[in-house]
């Protein structure tokens, strides 16, 4: 009888280990991961979040993206500034890593209408939560139309975050104002997000 008892205990332990390993991760609602407008300089406003998936080319095939949300921010100080954040959730960290690589390769290219992407000395942000991340700034346009633009792209487990800002006037936002925004984005993902 003791052999049967030990087999039953062993069976229960194996089942418990198997079930705990097979549990589906629980993710927060994607809108809870958006950065708050309060981390922007005074006078910034937020537009209502948009849950509409971006259009997909018919030849691109099945996507591994599960959920999408974006939100725009703006300031009318001086000539103003605009910013936007997108969060995409994927069905696996591997799919998110692939999307991260695709977004970085597509965004940080040198073009004829902007200066090379560089990291301004005013920025010192280092992510403590991202699997991988990159940020840089460039000047788009020439002469009076030239304007700084900065982009932050990061992978957090199954999520890819894209944050971009176009600075029309430094009375609205400066490079130094971006560190607290990047930190706030990072803080949203510090807790385990189900990797």
Secondary structure, DSSP 4 states (H G I P E B T S, - for coil): -HHHHHHHHHHHHHHHHHHHHHPPPP---GGGGSPPGGGSPTT-EEPPPB-PPPP--GGG----EEEEEEEEEEE-STT-EEEEEEEEEESSHHHHHHHHHHHHHHHS---TTBPPPB--TT-----SS-SEEEEEEEEESSGGG-EEEEEEEEEETTEEEEEEEEES-TTT--GGGHHHHHHHHHHHT-S----
